[in-house]
Amino acid sequence: MQNKTFSEINETYDLELDKIVRTIKKEKAKKVLLQFPEGLKQYSTIIVEELEKRIKDVDFFIWLDSCFGACDVPIETERLRIDLIIQFGHSEWKYGEKMGIIK
């Protein structure tokens, strides 16, 4: 794995961290689960470090198991009492609002 800075990663992938921080604050989430596609998992800790700089008093959890898209929500989230799930990817899921899922 090549060492990259957050800025280098964000140049390649539009991570929308400002939007993520706003959503976490709006939802008053304290436990946030982050799901990454395979290509971004190698950068997950760098992304979490950047999030921790931007927002305090939030516990971030990185889901390292498979993530096949927006329908792939880990069942462990309830047991862990996760407040918010953030899924990183390249395709917008347009059906979430109908199901009460925040984009």
C-alpha positions in Angstrom: 0.0 0.0 0.0 1.3 3.4 -1.0 1.3 6.0 1.8 -1.0 8.8 0.9 -2.2 11.9 2.7 -5.8 12.7 3.2 -5.5 15.5 0.6 -4.1 13.0 -2.0 -6.9 10.6 -1.3 -9.6 13.3 -1.5 -8.2 14.4 -4.9 -8.8 11.0 -6.3 -12.1 10.3 -4.5 -14.7 12.9 -3.7 -15.2 11.9 -0.1 -17.7 14.7 0.8 -16.3 14.9 4.4 -17.9 18.3 5.0 -21.3 16.8 4.2 -20.5 13.8 6.5 -19.6 16.1 9.4 -22.8 18.1 8.9 -24.9 15.0 8.9 -23.2 13.6 12.1 -23.8 16.9 13.9 -27.4 17.2 12.6 -28.2 13.7 13.7 -26.2 14.1 17.0 -24.6 10.8 16.3 -22.1 9.5 18.9 -21.3 6.1 17.3 -20.8 6.1 13.6 -20.1 3.1 11.5 -18.1 3.6 8.3 -18.4 1.2 5.4 -15.9 1.3 2.5 -15.7 -0.4 -0.8 -12.6 -2.6 -1.3 -10.6 0.1 -3.0 -11.0 2.6 -0.2 -10.5 0.2 2.8 -6.8 0.7 2.6 -7.3 4.4 3.4 -10.0 4.0 6.0 -7.8 4.9 9.0 -6.5 8.0 7.2 -10.1 9.1 6.6 -11.1 8.4 10.2 -8.2 10.5 11.4 -9.4 13.4 9.3 -12.9 13.0 10.6 -11.6 13.0 14.2 -9.9 16.3 13.5 -13.1 17.8 12.2 -15.5 16.5 14.8 -15.0 15.6 18.5 -16.8 13.2 20.9 -17.7 10.7 18.2 -16.7 7.0 18.1 -15.9 5.9 14.6 -16.1 2.2 13.7 -14.7 0.8 10.5 -16.5 -2.1 8.9 -13.9 -4.3 7.3 -16.2 -7.1 6.1 -17.7 -7.0 2.7 -19.8 -4.0 1.5 -21.8 -4.7 -1.6 -23.7 -1.5 -1.7 -26.4 0.4 0.2 -28.4 -2.7 0.8 -25.5 -4.3 2.7 -26.1 -3.1 6.2 -24.3 -5.1 8.9 -26.8 -6.7 11.3 -24.3 -6.1 14.2 -25.1 -2.3 14.1 -28.1 -2.8 16.5 -26.0 -4.7 19.0 -23.3 -2.1 18.8 -25.9 0.7 19.2 -24.7 2.5 16.1 -26.4 5.9 15.6 -25.4 6.4 12.0 -24.0 4.4 9.1 -21.9 6.2 6.4 -21.3 4.2 3.3 -18.6 5.4 0.9 -18.9 4.5 -2.7 -19.4 5.9 -6.2 -23.1 5.3 -6.8 -25.9 7.3 -5.3 -28.8 5.3 -3.9 -32.0 7.1 -4.8 -34.4 4.9 -2.9 -33.2 5.8 0.6 -35.5 8.8 1.1 -38.5 6.7 0.5 -37.4 4.3 3.2 -36.4 7.0 5.7 -32.6 6.6 5.1 -30.6 9.8 5.1 -28.4 10.6 2.2 
